[in-house]
Amino acid sequence: MAEVVIVRDADEAGELAADAILALVARKPDAVLGLATGSTPLSVYRAIAARHVDLSRVRGFALDEYVGLPDDHPESYRAVITRDVVGPLGLTPELIAVPGHLGPIETAGEDYEAAIIAAGGIDIQILGLGTDGHIGFNEPGSSFGSLTRVKTLTRRTREDNARFFASIDDVPVNCITQGLGTIRRAGHLLLLAFGASKADAVVAALEGPVTASAPGSAIQLHPHVTVLIDEAAASGLHNVEYYRYAWANKPAWEGL
């Protein structure tokens, strides 16, 4: 079962996630992080940056990327990772990889998988959760064994992301994403979700059947998952009182 922590807001979630990530870095200065983009993980990156820890040896692999945007497009995930993560956290740019940027797009999935394996695997993977239940850009129907590959985005995902572009017509149709199988190989999954619009997806991920129709439910198959959600995102959960009780009575030495 995933550990579910219901927080006041995104800032509290960011502090808890930062605790886990920096504890890892203290033990392993060249830790490997899986880096998510979008608005959801920003509180995590802000909390880490505020602590002024040396992260220059940390290696990182972005979760996904659009296909077809130039590297310098402000909404390419290469640009977003550089702007929101690498700069503020003091990461070394050469140690941060983004899928689709290691070679030809035809072999980009295989190239990315090889790079992750060569780095020793991802220690902590940061994840958001789409309103349709996707993690990364693994849309409903994605195989639980899938690896990094090019995918076609659903209309709903493009509509959700249109706020970052002039219009939905400017949102790319294709992407490259770590697969559910890739994500499940990470040592620790940190999934964050905030707001009532994520409530149904949270229920499907945590308490629904394990099904490709709800890609987030793949986390139920992972041995070490921490889910950080606010009250609104937790509003549909059936076992919410147990989650609160378990967190309140967790031994302090266990950490996240």
VEXDOZA-460566 format. One line per field, with one value per residue (C-alpha): residue number from 1; x, y, z. Coordinates in steps of 0.25 Angstrom, whole numbers, plus 5000, padded with zeros to 4 digits. Layout:
BEGIN
k = c(NUM;...)
east = c(X;...)
north = c(Y;...)
up = c(Z;...)
This chain:
BEGIN
k = c(1;2;3;4;5;6;7;8;9;10;11;12;13;14;15;16;17;18;19;20;21;22;23;24;25;26;27;28;29;30;31;32;33;34;35;36;37;38;39;40;41;42;43;44;45;46;47;48;49;50;51;52;53;54;55;56;57;58;59;60;61;62;63;64;65;66;67;68;69;70;71;72;73;74;75;76;77;78;79;80;81;82;83;84;85;86;87;88;89;90;91;92;93;94;95;96;97;98;99;100;101;102;103;104;105;106;107;108;109;110;111;112;113;114;115;116;117;118;119;120;121;122;123;124;125;126;127;128;129;130;131;132;133;134;135;136;137;138;139;140;141;142;143;144;145;146;147;148;149;150;151;152;153;154;155;156;157;158;159;160;161;162;163;164;165;166;167;168;169;170;171;172;173;174;175;176;177;178;179;180;181;182;183;184;185;186;187;188;189;190;191;192;193;194;195;196;197;198;199;200;201;202;203;204;205;206;207;208;209;210;211;212;213;214;215;216;217;218;219;220;221;222;223;224;225;226;227;228;229;230;231;232;233;234;235;236;237;238;239;240;241;242;243;244;245;246;247;248;249;250;251;252;253;254;255;256)
east = c(5000;5005;5007;4997;5000;4989;4995;4990;4995;5005;5016;5015;5016;5028;5035;5032;5037;5050;5053;5053;5061;5071;5072;5076;5086;5093;5095;5098;5103;5102;5088;5079;5066;5054;5049;5035;5031;5018;5012;5010;5025;5029;5027;5037;5047;5045;5047;5060;5065;5062;5071;5084;5089;5101;5094;5105;5107;5093;5088;5075;5065;5053;5040;5036;5037;5028;5032;5034;5037;5051;5060;5059;5044;5040;5030;5039;5042;5057;5055;5045;5055;5066;5058;5050;5060;5074;5077;5069;5075;5089;5089;5100;5094;5102;5097;5082;5076;5063;5057;5058;5070;5081;5080;5070;5056;5055;5064;5061;5054;5065;5075;5068;5066;5081;5085;5077;5082;5097;5094;5090;5075;5066;5066;5054;5044;5035;5022;5009;4996;4987;4972;4970;4980;4992;5006;5017;5011;5006;4991;4980;4983;4998;5004;5010;5022;5024;5038;5042;5035;5028;5013;5001;4995;4980;4971;4968;4983;4985;4974;4980;4993;4988;4989;5004;5002;4995;4984;4982;4986;5000;5001;5009;5001;5013;5022;5033;5031;5037;5028;5021;5031;5042;5035;5033;5048;5051;5054;5044;5032;5028;5014;5008;4993;4986;4972;4958;4960;4970;4961;4955;4969;4974;4963;4966;4981;4980;4967;4962;4966;4980;4977;4983;4971;4976;4991;4993;4989;5002;5007;5000;5010;5022;5028;5031;5022;5019;5006;5005;4991;4983;4969;4962;4970;4967;4952;4948;4956;4949;4961;4964;4963;4973;4983;4982;4983;4995;5003;5000;5005;5017;5031;5039;5051;5045;5044;5036)
north = c(5000;5014;5023;5035;5048;5058;5072;5086;5091;5089;5097;5086;5075;5082;5082;5068;5064;5072;5065;5052;5056;5064;5052;5043;5053;5054;5039;5039;5052;5047;5042;5040;5048;5046;5061;5064;5077;5085;5093;5081;5079;5094;5094;5083;5090;5103;5096;5090;5103;5110;5101;5104;5090;5086;5078;5079;5064;5060;5054;5055;5050;5057;5049;5054;5064;5069;5064;5075;5087;5093;5093;5108;5108;5113;5101;5090;5082;5084;5099;5097;5088;5098;5109;5103;5093;5093;5108;5110;5097;5099;5085;5083;5084;5073;5063;5066;5058;5060;5049;5052;5060;5049;5046;5043;5042;5028;5023;5033;5023;5012;5023;5028;5015;5012;5025;5022;5008;5014;5024;5012;5015;5026;5027;5036;5039;5051;5050;5058;5052;5056;5058;5046;5038;5039;5039;5044;5045;5030;5032;5022;5009;5010;4996;4994;4989;5000;5007;5021;5023;5033;5034;5042;5051;5051;5063;5064;5065;5075;5083;5083;5088;5098;5109;5109;5112;5122;5112;5097;5097;5100;5088;5077;5064;5055;5053;5044;5039;5029;5017;5011;5000;5011;5018;5005;5002;5015;5013;5022;5029;5042;5046;5059;5064;5076;5082;5076;5074;5062;5055;5045;5042;5040;5030;5022;5022;5018;5011;5006;4994;4993;4995;5001;5010;5017;5018;5024;5011;5005;5011;5000;4990;4998;4995;5009;5020;5033;5041;5055;5061;5073;5072;5075;5064;5054;5057;5045;5034;5024;5020;5035;5033;5021;5029;5041;5031;5023;5036;5042;5029;5026;5024;5037;5029;5023;5036;5036)
up = c(5000;4997;5008;5007;5014;5014;5015;5017;5003;4992;5001;5012;5002;4996;5009;5012;4998;5000;5013;5006;4994;5003;5012;5000;4995;5009;5008;4993;4987;4973;4975;4962;4962;4953;4950;4947;4940;4941;4952;4962;4966;4967;4982;4983;4975;4983;4996;4992;4986;4999;5007;4999;4999;4989;4978;4968;4967;4966;4953;4947;4937;4932;4932;4918;4907;4895;4881;4871;4879;4877;4889;4892;4892;4905;4907;4903;4915;4913;4915;4927;4934;4932;4936;4948;4953;4948;4951;4964;4970;4965;4958;4947;4933;4927;4938;4934;4923;4916;4907;4892;4893;4893;4878;4867;4871;4865;4875;4886;4895;4895;4897;4909;4915;4913;4920;4932;4934;4932;4943;4952;4952;4957;4973;4974;4964;4965;4959;4956;4953;4941;4942;4933;4942;4934;4940;4931;4918;4919;4915;4918;4912;4914;4917;4931;4925;4915;4914;4909;4896;4887;4890;4884;4894;4897;4894;4909;4912;4901;4907;4921;4916;4906;4918;4915;4900;4892;4888;4888;4874;4878;4888;4881;4878;4881;4893;4898;4912;4922;4922;4933;4934;4934;4946;4953;4953;4962;4976;4982;4976;4981;4975;4977;4974;4978;4976;4974;4959;4963;4973;4963;4958;4972;4976;4963;4966;4980;4983;4969;4962;4956;4941;4929;4928;4940;4938;4952;4958;4954;4967;4974;4969;4975;4988;4992;4989;4996;4992;4996;4994;4999;5005;4992;4984;4996;4996;4989;4997;5005;5014;5017;5032;5032;5024;5034;5046;5040;5037;5051;5057;5048;5055;5053;5049;5037;5029;5016)
